Amino acid sequence: GGGYIQPKGKQVIVRTSGRLQSLGEIGGIPVKLDVRGKPVPLSAVADVHEGYAQRMGGATYDGEEAVLGMVIMLSGANSRQVALDAEQALRTAPLPPEVEVKLLYSRSFLVNATLKTVAKSLAEGAALVVSVLLLILGNVRAALFVSLAIPLSMLFGAVGMRWMGVSASLMSLGAIDFGLLVDGAVVMIENALRRLEEHEGELSPRDRLVLFLDAAVEVAQPVTLGLLIIMLVYLPILSLEGIEGKLYHPMAVTVLMALGASLLVALLLMPVLAYLFLRTPKSGVPGETLAFRALRETYRAILDASLKRPALALAPALVLFVAALFVYRGMGADFMPPLDEGDFVVNLTRAPDIGVDAALDMQRKSDRVIAGFQEVESVFSRLGTSESGTDPMGIPYSDTFVILKKDYSQWPAVENGRRRTKAELYRAFKEALEKETPGQEISENQPIEMRFMEILEGSRADVTLRIYGKELPVLIELMEKAISVLEKIPGTEEVEMDALTALRKSPVLSARPNYAAIARYGLDIQRVNRLLETAMAGKEVGSFYEQQWRFPIVLRVEEVHREDIETIKSLPLGMDGGSIPLHKVADFQITDEVTTIAHDYSQRYAAVAVFLSGRDIASYVEEARRAIDRELKLPEGYGIRWGGQFKNLERARARFAVIVPAVLLAILVILWRAFGTLRQALLVYIAIPLAMTGGVFALAFRGIPLSVSASIGFIALMGIAILNGMVLVTFFNQLRAKGLSPGEAAREGALVRLRPVAMTALVASLGFVPMALNTGIGAEVQKPLATVVIGGLVTATLLTLVVLPVVYKWAGAGKRKTVEKLESEPE
């Protein structure tokens, strides 16, 4: 601008206004004067028209080229709400009549489907828990009181989720077990009911108050410590890092909030409800159901035999534990169970020298092949790099999004009335593509899973092998050898150079300057470089505005001439007195060169991507490591590193190797302080290996590999198993304080505490049954955790009820300190 002037006391801004308003104005700009002194307009020496930037990618929809837009969510936003808002904005957007907009993919479907799966599992779990309470307690009021712990705990948990900024999702709600929430209430109400059943006739208000107060105090310590220990085992989950931390932190927060509420409900509300509403049975006979009386008689026979002959209880437990160790050592391991998103991404990789037009033609044909399957709702794809550059890829790479029909009944039957599974459908896609559009490498992925892997690991593969070194030819040679080795390992679905970080050679037209010729013509290398840059890539020389939109004015060679190598060689290079063709000062040749070089830890690397099928990651990498070490001889200064999902698994394992021993030590210290002797603390500890045994066998029986989800199941199982052990040992000690021998205390205590122990185990395990058996979208993530808890509680309950009394009788002489402590407490 030119500042301002002040004529007649008013401020007036001075500026030039040379904004171009039309293509005609641009073409009319004079570039020089002719011999007659008249200006020569730009349009006389150049063609001025609307054009487009050199495209680096494209998009298709159902086999035809299209414009593809993508909505990217801000970090920390609610994905479901963002998706719904974006859909609403798209429906109400003012568009010209000739423009058609279609919503191709929305994350809201997956979010809603997983929430539906979680809600179904929670509802079924609640129904099972209430049914078991009615069946075993035989008292409708008592069962309803215990059931109140579910909505009250969930309400408090929801408040905590809101306070901590945790949204309702598969991970935050998927691990909540209603049986776990009622465990404390079960023990409290069952003990009150048992004490009430021991008295015949009506009780005075004061006697009722004393009875229910004593009943509450009697089990307050094991209930409090048991639930606190369960909460303690969930705390280390908050220390997880990386993707596993992001996934499981919401779960830990929700469970901790709900368990804290369930503890308050058990200690403060249950005794009050029992005092106000529970009544003594009219007949004076204990109100046990017929089913539970049969269970008690069977258990009495087994317990008596085990107390007389301890080997009957200890030998099977020891054999099962040793067998579980062998099974555990042979189990595979994955980072996370695969979450079925309901849709596909078929990743296609083509020849490195393919052009945009040829790639789009091949992509359209591939889209039509996939769209021909009746299971497919729609197909859209993107290849190369978009204008926004949010997903930079080379032209040879494309992501084909396959949206499947969500109504499974619409899928055609292929044989014997059976419909294809998703895995079978992908194999059918692959076979059809290999037949109809050969020359492509094909791999499978899912929309959200692919995005996570790209962001977190820089690769979409299950396993990646990175080879580090200096020389590019050596890296490429080693990478090709590694691919040939990995292809032979069982479980390899597809192995290829990593699409995102591959060292691929592409044809390059190189202009090598002839410095002697440049000096002879009185030129410099910068002038040669500027000519090639301006003529081929284009140089921005100004701007053109249309309303609020800015468009660059670019000077370059016309498109038809840019594709001809001879024209490029003959580009006129200006010099004093005229011009010379470019090939006079540069030598041209087409060579294959590495065009993309990836770096990590300040080192060059080549990457191999491995996609697995029917095999766990841990065992595959173990075998692959041996094969690579045996057959791939690395020169000095070169190294390898395994990554992908395996890297996440290794990080999670390292974290669990620290937090699990820490949790076990903390539990031991708490038990030691609670019972006063290390021997009794270790006695309760018996429940942990007995529980782990069942968890391992359950995973092996269902063919589920170890994973982060299963590991968290084992962590939760430790706390649940400890609760039952504490209930038993605490009551044994109370009976010892009344003068019973260790054997008598163990027998009487086990029979009396059979009902609360059986109930807590049953409701906790049955609460997980729907999660273990559900087949809806998102159920895969819940299955390992639920399977571990169910299997572990089965063995923990059966063996603890038999093994713990036997070991207590044997170790009874060492508990005098605890008994004296109980005797010294006031009545």
Backbone hydrogen bonds, N-H to C=O, Kabsch-Sander energy under -0.5 kcal/mol:
donor,donor_aa,acceptor,acceptor_aa,energy
2,G,14,V,-3.8
5,I,12,V,-2.8
9,G,6,Q,-1.3
10,K,7,P,-1.8
12,V,5,I,-3.1
14,V,3,G,-2.7
26,I,22,S,-1.6
27,G,23,L,-2.8
28,G,24,G,-1.5
29,I,26,I,-1.4
31,V,40,V,-3.2
32,K,40,V,-0.8
34,D,38,K,-3.1
37,G,34,D,-2.1
40,V,32,K,-3.8
42,L,29,I,-1.9
43,S,27,G,-2.6
44,A,41,P,-1.5
45,V,41,P,-0.5
45,V,42,L,-1.3
46,A,42,L,-1.5
48,V,46,A,-0.7
49,H,47,D,-0.6
58,G,383,L,-2.0
60,T,381,S,-1.8
61,Y,64,E,-3.3
62,D,379,V,-3.4
64,E,61,Y,-1.4
66,A,59,A,-2.2
68,L,66,A,-0.6
69,G,67,V,-0.5
72,I,70,M,-0.6
73,M,71,V,-0.5
77,A,74,L,-1.9
79,S,77,A,-0.7
82,V,78,N,-2.6
83,A,79,S,-2.2
84,L,80,R,-2.3
85,D,81,Q,-2.7
86,A,82,V,-2.5
87,E,83,A,-2.3
88,Q,84,L,-2.2
89,A,85,D,-2.5
90,L,86,A,-2.1
91,R,87,E,-1.9
92,T,88,Q,-1.5
93,A,90,L,-0.7
95,L,93,A,-0.6
99,V,96,P,-1.6
100,E,98,E,-0.5
104,L,102,K,-0.7
109,F,106,S,-1.1
110,L,106,S,-0.5
111,V,107,R,-2.3
112,N,108,S,-2.8
113,A,109,F,-2.6
114,T,110,L,-2.6
115,L,111,V,-2.2
116,K,112,N,-2.1
117,T,113,A,-2.0
118,V,114,T,-2.6
119,A,115,L,-2.8
120,K,116,K,-2.2
121,S,117,T,-2.3
122,L,118,V,-2.8
123,A,119,A,-2.5
124,E,120,K,-2.5
125,G,121,S,-2.5
126,A,122,L,-2.5
127,A,123,A,-2.1
128,L,124,E,-2.3
129,V,125,G,-2.4
130,V,126,A,-2.5
131,S,127,A,-2.0
132,V,128,L,-2.3
133,L,129,V,-2.2
134,L,130,V,-2.2
135,L,131,S,-2.4
136,I,132,V,-2.6
137,L,133,L,-2.2
138,G,134,L,-1.3
143,A,139,N,-2.5
144,L,140,V,-2.4
145,F,141,R,-2.5
146,V,142,A,-2.3
147,S,143,A,-2.1
148,L,144,L,-1.3
148,L,145,F,-0.6
149,A,146,V,-1.6
150,I,147,S,-1.7
152,L,148,L,-1.8
153,S,149,A,-2.1
154,M,150,I,-2.4
155,L,151,P,-2.3
156,F,152,L,-2.0
157,G,153,S,-2.6
158,A,154,M,-2.5
159,V,155,L,-2.0
160,G,156,F,-2.4
161,M,157,G,-2.4
162,R,158,A,-2.2
163,W,159,V,-2.3
164,M,160,G,-2.4
165,G,161,M,-0.6
165,G,162,R,-0.6
166,V,161,M,-3.0
167,S,165,G,-0.5
173,L,169,S,-2.0
174,G,170,L,-1.5
176,I,173,L,-1.3
178,F,176,I,-0.6
180,L,177,D,-0.6
181,L,177,D,-1.5
182,V,178,F,-1.2
183,D,180,L,-0.7
186,V,182,V,-3.0
187,V,183,D,-2.1
188,M,184,G,-2.1
189,I,185,A,-2.9
190,E,186,V,-2.7
191,N,187,V,-1.9
192,A,188,M,-1.9
193,L,189,I,-2.8
194,R,190,E,-2.5
195,R,191,N,-2.4
196,L,192,A,-2.0
197,E,193,L,-2.2
198,E,194,R,-1.1
199,H,196,L,-1.3
208,R,204,S,-3.0
209,L,205,P,-2.1
210,V,206,R,-2.7
211,L,207,D,-2.7
212,F,208,R,-2.7
213,L,209,L,-2.1
214,D,210,V,-2.8
215,A,211,L,-2.4
216,A,212,F,-2.0
217,V,213,L,-2.7
218,E,214,D,-2.3
219,V,215,A,-1.0
219,V,216,A,-0.5
220,A,216,A,-0.9
221,Q,217,V,-0.7
223,V,219,V,-2.2
224,T,220,A,-2.9
225,L,221,Q,-2.9
226,G,222,P,-2.4
227,L,223,V,-2.5
228,L,224,T,-2.5
229,I,225,L,-2.5
230,I,226,G,-2.0
231,M,227,L,-2.4
232,L,228,L,-2.4
233,V,229,I,-2.1
234,Y,230,I,-0.8
234,Y,231,M,-0.6
235,L,231,M,-1.2
237,I,234,Y,-1.1
238,L,235,L,-1.9
239,S,236,P,-2.0
240,L,237,I,-1.5
244,E,241,E,-0.6
245,G,241,E,-1.4
246,K,242,G,-1.9
247,L,243,I,-2.0
248,Y,244,E,-2.3
249,H,245,G,-2.1
252,A,248,Y,-2.2
253,V,249,H,-2.4
254,T,250,P,-2.3
255,V,251,M,-2.7
256,L,252,A,-2.5
257,M,253,V,-2.1
258,A,254,T,-2.5
259,L,255,V,-3.0
260,G,256,L,-2.3
261,A,257,M,-1.9
262,S,258,A,-2.3
263,L,259,L,-2.1
264,L,260,G,-1.7
265,V,261,A,-2.5
266,A,262,S,-2.4
267,L,263,L,-2.4
268,L,264,L,-2.6
269,L,264,L,-0.7
269,L,265,V,-1.3
270,M,265,V,-2.1
273,L,269,L,-2.5
274,A,270,M,-2.7
275,Y,271,P,-2.2
276,L,272,V,-2.2
277,F,273,L,-2.5
278,L,273,L,-0.5
278,L,274,A,-1.6
284,G,281,P,-0.9
288,E,286,P,-1.5
289,T,136,I,-0.6
293,R,289,T,-2.2
294,A,290,L,-2.0
295,L,291,A,-1.9
296,R,292,F,-2.7
297,E,293,R,-2.1
298,T,294,A,-2.0
299,Y,295,L,-2.5
300,R,296,R,-2.5
301,A,297,E,-1.7
302,I,298,T,-1.9
303,L,299,Y,-2.9
304,D,300,R,-2.5
305,A,301,A,-1.9
306,S,302,I,-2.0
307,L,303,L,-2.5
308,K,304,D,-1.7
309,R,305,A,-2.2
312,L,309,R,-2.2
313,A,310,P,-1.4
314,L,310,P,-2.8
315,A,311,A,-1.9
317,A,313,A,-1.3
318,L,314,L,-2.6
319,V,315,A,-2.7
320,L,316,P,-2.6
321,F,317,A,-2.2
322,V,318,L,-2.5
323,A,319,V,-2.6
324,A,320,L,-2.4
325,L,321,F,-1.8
326,F,322,V,-1.8
327,V,323,A,-2.4
328,Y,324,A,-2.8
329,R,325,L,-2.1
330,G,326,F,-1.2
331,M,328,Y,-1.2
334,D,706,L,-3.5
340,D,338,P,-0.6
341,E,339,L,-0.8
344,F,402,V,-2.4
345,V,445,N,-2.2
346,V,400,T,-3.1
347,N,345,V,-0.7
347,N,443,S,-2.4
348,L,346,V,-0.5
348,L,398,S,-2.2
349,T,441,E,-2.2
350,R,396,P,-2.2
354,I,351,A,-1.7
359,A,355,G,-2.5
360,L,356,V,-2.7
361,D,357,D,-2.1
362,M,358,A,-2.3
363,Q,359,A,-2.3
364,R,360,L,-2.5
365,K,361,D,-1.7
366,S,362,M,-2.1
367,D,363,Q,-2.7
368,R,364,R,-2.0
369,V,365,K,-1.9
370,I,366,S,-2.2
371,A,367,D,-2.9
372,G,368,R,-0.9
372,G,369,V,-0.5
373,F,370,I,-1.8
376,V,373,F,-1.6
377,E,403,I,-3.0
378,S,403,I,-1.6
380,F,401,F,-2.0
381,S,60,T,-2.3
382,R,399,D,-1.8
383,L,58,G,-2.5
384,G,394,G,-0.9
384,G,397,Y,-2.0
385,T,56,M,-2.1
397,Y,394,G,-1.6
398,S,348,L,-2.1
399,D,382,R,-2.7
400,T,346,V,-2.1
400,T,398,S,-0.5
401,F,380,F,-3.1
401,F,399,D,-0.7
402,V,344,F,-2.1
402,V,400,T,-0.6
403,I,378,S,-2.4
403,I,401,F,-0.7
404,L,342,G,-0.5
404,L,402,V,-0.6
405,K,375,E,-2.6
408,Y,406,K,-1.0
410,Q,407,D,-2.1
411,W,408,Y,-1.5
414,V,418,R,-2.9
415,E,418,R,-1.2
418,R,415,E,-2.5
420,R,412,P,-0.6
425,L,421,T,-2.2
426,Y,422,K,-2.1
427,R,423,A,-2.0
428,A,424,E,-2.0
429,F,425,L,-2.4
430,K,426,Y,-2.7
431,E,427,R,-2.4
432,A,428,A,-2.3
433,L,429,F,-2.7
434,E,430,K,-2.5
435,K,431,E,-1.5
436,E,432,A,-2.9
437,T,433,L,-2.6
441,E,349,T,-2.9
443,S,347,N,-1.9
445,N,345,V,-1.8
450,M,446,Q,-3.0
451,R,447,P,-1.6
452,F,448,I,-2.5
453,M,449,E,-2.4
454,E,450,M,-2.3
455,I,451,R,-2.2
456,L,452,F,-2.9
457,E,453,M,-2.4
458,G,453,M,-1.0
458,G,454,E,-0.7
459,S,453,M,-1.2
462,D,610,V,-1.0
463,V,610,V,-2.0
464,T,643,G,-1.3
465,L,608,V,-2.3
466,R,641,R,-2.8
467,I,606,A,-3.0
468,Y,466,R,-0.6
468,Y,639,G,-3.5
469,G,604,R,-1.9
475,L,471,E,-2.2
476,I,472,L,-2.6
477,E,473,P,-2.0
478,L,474,V,-2.6
479,M,475,L,-2.5
480,E,476,I,-2.2
481,K,477,E,-1.9
482,A,478,L,-2.5
483,I,479,M,-2.1
484,S,480,E,-1.8
485,V,481,K,-1.8
486,L,482,A,-2.7
487,E,483,I,-1.9
488,K,485,V,-1.0
489,I,486,L,-1.3
492,T,489,I,-1.5
493,E,491,G,-0.7
493,E,611,F,-2.8
494,E,611,F,-1.8
496,E,609,A,-2.3
498,D,607,A,-2.1
502,A,498,D,-1.2
504,R,502,A,-1.2
506,S,593,E,-2.8
508,V,591,T,-3.0
510,S,508,V,-0.9
510,S,589,Q,-2.8
512,R,510,S,-0.7
512,R,587,D,-2.9
514,N,585,V,-3.0
515,Y,513,P,-0.9
518,I,514,N,-2.4
519,A,515,Y,-2.1
520,R,516,A,-2.1
521,Y,517,A,-2.0
522,G,519,A,-1.1
523,L,518,I,-2.8
527,R,524,D,-0.7
528,V,524,D,-1.1
529,N,525,I,-2.4
530,R,526,Q,-2.6
531,L,527,R,-1.8
532,L,528,V,-1.9
533,E,529,N,-2.5
534,T,530,R,-2.8
535,A,531,L,-2.7
536,M,532,L,-2.2
537,A,532,L,-0.7
537,A,533,E,-0.7
538,G,533,E,-1.8
539,K,555,L,-2.0
541,V,553,I,-3.2
542,G,553,I,-0.9
544,F,551,F,-2.9
545,Y,20,L,-0.6
546,E,549,W,-2.6
549,W,546,E,-2.0
551,F,544,F,-3.0
553,I,542,G,-2.8
554,V,552,P,-0.7
555,L,539,K,-2.6
556,R,554,V,-0.5
557,V,535,A,-2.3
561,H,558,E,-1.1
562,R,558,E,-1.4
563,E,559,E,-0.9
564,D,561,H,-1.1
565,I,563,E,-0.6
568,I,564,D,-1.7
569,K,565,I,-2.2
570,S,566,E,-1.3
571,L,568,I,-1.4
573,L,580,I,-3.4
574,G,572,P,-0.7
575,M,578,G,-2.8
578,G,575,M,-2.2
580,I,573,L,-1.8
582,L,571,L,-1.7
583,H,569,K,-2.1
584,K,581,P,-2.0
585,V,582,L,-1.9
586,A,582,L,-0.6
587,D,512,R,-2.7
589,Q,510,S,-1.7
591,T,508,V,-2.4
591,T,589,Q,-0.6
593,E,506,S,-2.4
593,E,591,T,-0.6
595,T,504,R,-1.3
598,A,605,Y,-0.6
600,D,603,Q,-2.4
603,Q,600,D,-1.5
604,R,469,G,-0.6
605,Y,598,A,-1.6
606,A,467,I,-2.2
608,V,465,L,-2.3
609,A,496,E,-3.3
610,V,463,V,-2.8
611,F,494,E,-3.3
613,S,491,G,-2.1
618,A,333,A,-2.9
620,Y,616,D,-1.3
621,V,617,I,-2.7
622,E,618,A,-2.1
623,E,619,S,-2.1
624,A,620,Y,-3.1
625,R,621,V,-2.8
626,R,622,E,-1.5
627,A,623,E,-2.2
628,I,624,A,-2.9
629,D,625,R,-2.8
630,R,626,R,-1.7
631,E,627,A,-2.4
632,L,628,I,-2.6
633,K,631,E,-0.8
634,L,632,L,-0.8
638,Y,635,P,-1.7
639,G,468,Y,-1.6
641,R,466,R,-2.0
643,G,464,T,-2.8
645,Q,461,A,-0.5
645,Q,462,D,-1.6
646,F,462,D,-1.0
646,F,643,G,-0.8
647,K,644,G,-0.7
648,N,644,G,-1.2
649,L,645,Q,-2.2
650,E,646,F,-2.6
651,R,647,K,-2.1
652,A,648,N,-2.4
653,R,649,L,-2.6
654,A,650,E,-2.3
655,R,651,R,-2.0
656,F,652,A,-2.7
657,A,653,R,-2.3
658,V,654,A,-0.6
658,V,655,R,-1.1
659,I,655,R,-2.5
660,V,656,F,-2.3
662,A,658,V,-1.4
663,V,659,I,-2.5
664,L,660,V,-2.6
665,L,661,P,-2.5
666,A,662,A,-2.3
667,I,663,V,-2.5
668,L,664,L,-2.2
669,V,665,L,-2.3
670,I,666,A,-2.2
671,L,667,I,-2.6
672,W,668,L,-2.6
673,R,669,V,-2.4
674,A,670,I,-2.2
675,F,671,L,-2.8
676,G,672,W,-2.1
681,A,677,T,-1.5
682,L,678,L,-2.6
683,L,679,R,-1.6
684,V,680,Q,-2.1
685,Y,681,A,-1.5
686,I,682,L,-0.6
686,I,683,L,-1.1
687,A,684,V,-1.7
688,I,685,Y,-1.6
690,L,686,I,-1.6
691,A,687,A,-2.1
692,M,688,I,-2.7
693,T,689,P,-1.8
694,G,690,L,-1.1
695,G,691,A,-1.8
696,V,692,M,-2.4
697,F,693,T,-2.1
698,A,694,G,-2.4
699,L,695,G,-2.0
700,A,696,V,-2.4
701,F,697,F,-2.7
702,R,698,A,-1.8
703,G,699,L,-0.7
703,G,700,A,-0.7
704,I,699,L,-2.5
706,L,332,G,-2.5
708,V,335,F,-2.1
711,S,707,S,-2.6
712,I,708,V,-2.2
713,G,709,S,-1.6
714,F,710,A,-2.1
715,I,711,S,-2.0
716,A,712,I,-2.5
717,L,713,G,-2.3
718,M,714,F,-1.7
719,G,715,I,-1.1
720,I,716,A,-1.9
721,A,717,L,-2.6
722,I,718,M,-2.0
723,L,719,G,-1.5
724,N,720,I,-1.2
725,G,721,A,-1.8
726,M,722,I,-2.5
727,V,723,L,-2.1
728,L,724,N,-2.0
729,V,725,G,-2.5
730,T,726,M,-2.5
731,F,727,V,-1.5
732,F,728,L,-2.5
733,N,729,V,-2.4
734,Q,730,T,-1.7
735,L,731,F,-2.1
736,R,732,F,-2.3
737,A,733,N,-2.1
738,K,734,Q,-0.6
738,K,735,L,-0.8
739,G,736,R,-1.9
740,L,735,L,-1.7
745,A,741,S,-3.2
746,A,742,P,-2.3
747,R,743,G,-2.3
748,E,744,E,-2.9
749,G,745,A,-2.4
750,A,746,A,-2.0
751,L,747,R,-2.0
752,V,748,E,-2.3
753,R,749,G,-2.7
754,L,751,L,-0.6
755,R,752,V,-0.5
757,V,753,R,-2.1
758,A,754,L,-2.9
759,M,755,R,-2.5
760,T,756,P,-2.8
761,A,757,V,-2.1
762,L,758,A,-2.6
763,V,759,M,-3.1
764,A,760,T,-1.9
765,S,761,A,-2.4
766,L,762,L,-3.2
767,G,763,V,-1.6
768,F,764,A,-0.5
768,F,765,S,-1.1
769,V,765,S,-0.7
769,V,766,L,-0.6
772,A,768,F,-2.1
773,L,769,V,-1.8
774,N,770,P,-1.9
779,A,776,G,-2.1
781,V,778,G,-0.9
782,Q,778,G,-0.7
783,K,779,A,-1.8
785,L,781,V,-0.5
786,A,782,Q,-2.6
787,T,783,K,-3.0
788,V,784,P,-2.2
789,V,785,L,-2.0
790,I,786,A,-2.4
791,G,787,T,-2.5
792,G,788,V,-2.6
793,L,789,V,-2.4
794,V,790,I,-1.8
795,T,791,G,-1.8
796,A,792,G,-2.8
797,T,793,L,-2.4
798,L,794,V,-2.2
799,L,795,T,-2.7
800,T,796,A,-2.1
801,L,797,T,-2.1
802,V,798,L,-0.5
802,V,799,L,-0.6
803,V,799,L,-4.2
804,L,799,L,-0.5
804,L,800,T,-1.4
806,V,802,V,-1.3
807,V,803,V,-2.7
808,Y,804,L,-2.5
809,K,805,P,-2.3
810,W,806,V,-1.9
811,A,807,V,-2.5
812,G,809,K,-0.7
814,G,811,A,-1.6
815,K,812,G,-1.7
816,R,813,A,-0.6
819,V,815,K,-2.2
820,E,816,R,-2.8
821,K,817,K,-1.8
822,L,818,T,-2.1
823,E,819,V,-2.6
824,S,820,E,-1.6
825,E,821,K,-0.5
825,E,822,L,-1.0
